[in-house]
Amino acid sequence: MHIPDGILAPSVLVTGAALTVAIMPVAVKKAQAQFDQASIPKMGVMAAFIFAAQMINFPIVGGASGHLIGAALAAILFGFWPATIIMTTIVSLQALLFGDGGITVLGVNIFNMAIVAPALASGVYYFCKKIRLPGAASIFSASFLSVVGLAVLVGFELGFSDVTSYQNALFLIVGWHLLIGVGEGLITMVILPFAFHSRFGKEAVSTQPEPKAKSRRIIWIWLGVALVIGGIVSLFASSNPDGFEKTAEQIGVLDQAKTIFNSPFPD
């Protein structure tokens, strides 16, 4: 879902950037009100973990690949507003350090992955809990629908940019992300129990605080896992194009992608 420069229309870029600039100050204020200083390290480590996990592309049928977005993971653990901060950090670092997503389109990518995706995940998860759906089903539904809903939004962005018809864009990108969403749901279902057990998230900060030594140990363990994933496991990730790249390739706009900013560690 990291859209490169040169594909979307200027009006889409401006709209996405304006929405992001308007929403992010509110997110910062809301997140600050929700958590104390003790929760910030765990939010940072979770950002590092999601950052690393996004490097692991898993193959799907048809010659494409997918990877964890992580918006549902962050939203379920910390809530919508903190999740926007976590995901904004991730998306921004990916663009600036690794060239994963464009610079002119950064506002759109943040709006898509750091605002809309966590909002969808939070809404679906809350609804599932309200109707007393089992925990695993709630997690899977929130994760799956956050990916599919995000794909629908990107499909409209492509259609509005007039690179292809709305029908074609939606058919292709939603089709790929129906499969990727299944992977997102399964991965999130596996990770969340360990995160809850490690006292990550909004439920943990409202209960009796754990000893500082134990908290630091847990943070170092998760950071170590993130480093292993990003530094070693990522070497074995699928080289197939991801869902957005495959869609752009199929509609013939991938060659329009431009490199405006030379990141220090491209690809």
C-alpha positions, 0 to 999 in steps of 0.5 A: 500500500506504499504508493510511489510518486508519479501515479496519483493525481495532484488533487489526490495528493493535496487532499490527502496531505491536507487531511493528514495535516488537519488530523495529526495534531488532534491525534497527538493531543488525544494520544497524550491524554490517553497514556502516561510516559511509562507507555511511550517505550512500549508504543515505540517498541511496537512501532519497531516491531511492526516496521520490521514485520512489514519487511516480511513479504509472504507469497500469495497465489498469482505471483504477488506477495503481501505483508503485514500492515500492522494498523489493526495490531496497533489499534487493538493494543493501544486504541485508534489515536495512539495507533495513528502516531505509531503508524505515522512514524512507521510510514514516514521512516519507510519513505525517508530511509528506504524509499518505500512510498513516495515523498509527494504522496507521503500525506496520502500514504499516512492518511491511508495506512496511519489514519483510515486503516486504524480507524477501520480496525478500531471500528470493526473490533469495537463492533465485534466485541459489542456483539460478543464475537469471540476474541479470535474472530474479532481480531481476524475481522478487524485485521482483514477488513482494515486491509480490504477497506484500505484497498477500496480507498486506494482503488478509488484514489487510482480511479479518481487519478484517471489512471484506469477505470474505477471498476478495474482499479477496485477489481484488481486491488481489492482482489489481491488484498482479499488474499493479503487480508487473510494473511494480515488476520492470521498474523495479527491473531498470532502476535496479539496474545503475546503482546497482551501477555507482555502487558502491551496496550491500553488495558495494561496501563490501567491496571497495577503497574509492573516492576520497572525491571520486568518492564525493561526486560520485556521491552528489550525482548520485543526489540530483540525480536524486531531486530532479528526479523528486520535483520535476518528473517527479512532476507528470506522474504518473497521477492514477488511484487506486493498487492499495490505493485501488482495492481499498478503493473496490471493497469500499466502505470508502474512505469510512471513511478518516479524517484523524487527523493534518494533515500539512504537505503533504497529497497 
